[in-house]
Amino acid sequence: MDNKEKADIGLIGLAVMGENLALNMESKGYRVSVYNRTAPGEEGIVGRFIEGRGKGKNFIGAYSINDLVESVKTPRKIMMMVKAGSPVDELITQLVPYLSPGDVIIDGGNSDFHDTERRVKELESKGFYFVGTGISGGEIGALHGPSIMPGGSPAAWPLVKNILQAIAAKLDDGTPCCQWIGPGGAGHFVKTVHNGIEYGDMQLISEAYSLLKNRIGLDNESLAHVFDDWNKGELDSYLIGITADILRYKEKDTYLLDNILDVAGQKGTGKWSAIAAMDENDPLTLITEAVYARMLSAMQNERKKAAELYPSGGIQDEFIITAEEIRQALYASKLISYAQGFSLLRRASGHYGWELDYGTIAMIWRKGCIIRSVFLQKITDAYGKHPNLENLLFDDFFRSKILATLPAWRKSVAEGIMSGIALPAMSSALSYFDGLKTLHSAANLIQAQRDYFGAHTYERVDWERGKFFHTNWTGEGGKTVSGSYNV
Ligand code: NBP
């Protein structure tokens, strides 16, 4: 094939994301060569695509890995949109024998950032480049403009920048929601935290829905109005908007939502955020609670038994909460969730040496992705003023909003507690906030207990930090102490 006829990029994996991204790239003027593992051949997935949604467009159908590689201009850019995990490694192994030095492999799936760190090193050692990029926006985003978070081999960025920015969502001023995130697994880490935040937002909205429905007693139509209303103000976001649509959606005469089983699925990225937070010793409480809430929802048989053993309805206090107070509780909790998410980004960035730009990350999430919202601009503004802000709660805007919403937030959580409505995300956010602003906590007692039973030592308020003491509490212990390290 003449070099001029070759494709600008190759794409492997014609499932929902790959197919739509390929169409998006083609619509921006790129020639795309496409390949899918199973059902190769003209009758298979590739052939169906070329003769279907791709008909008459600038695509090349490749029917083997070798064909695909040969059909792409050098230095080659080959993007994988396949299931994360071993399929990515298998594909890399199949691609490598056909590649030339300087070619770039792009993994656009939801890969674990540890795998991406490893793959960058392995491929760079062989003379190739590897980009691990988060892509958010689902099927529609992939087609019309997702939010894209690329990281990996820095030398690959100039090679893939134009095409990734061309297909990305754009802010109103035309800025693409795709900027270089950092080396190694930085892009996939940021996508993981994005998904964790998405878990948190969804859990918070479902808790607000639960309070509005079960405590105030709103029906689906009224609930949809409330969410529509909320979507016009500071909570304006994609997830609030679709919640109103979902509440209104009817199958014949019944609301579909009421017929959907209350067992939430998960594909792992929320859990990865929680694990990463544990690894970084960062209290990512709200997102972690959101992951636990999905796990609890999945324990359907146990929930059935518990509901029989502990029937609700014992508390008959008067209804005191308003929709506006619930809105404020949701907003305050959201402030905490993003403060926690960015705190995790900050710690991981320091640990891995990624030098993340937090304002830019919030900007990338402004359009195209699932957590898009007007609120994200406030985060970009906060980091614009103070790039090294330790915690978003120290920013003036965050502080003023927390202070303004605190009474309604406390009241909503109390309302849930008193009426037996589970609000794990809202209440854990409040506990985090109260814990964070506690100057003299009760951890002195924990240190005393640790020293009492295990000679783990403690520091003293009447001595400088870093000096460790041990007390022979019972008179039976020796002078030997345990090491004073933290893990
Ligand atoms: P899936 O995650 O369902 O993956 C299906 C694709 O992976 C098919 O093309 C399949 O080929 C291919 N594949 C598998 Br499975 N094992 C393979 C292997 N060993 N070698 C080569 N190809 C293999 O598709 P998706 O929902 O389009 O998602 C693609 C990626 O994008 C995933 O990592 C996903 O987590 C991520 N993502 C998805 C969304 C979303 O909204 N769906 C959003 C953002 C990111 P086959 O036809 O031969 O089985």
Residues whose N, C-alpha, C, O or C-beta is under 5 A from the ligand:
A	BS01	NBP	G13 L14 A15 V16 M17 G18 N36 R37 T38 M81 V82 K83 A84 P87 E90 G108 G109 N110 I135 S136 G138 E139
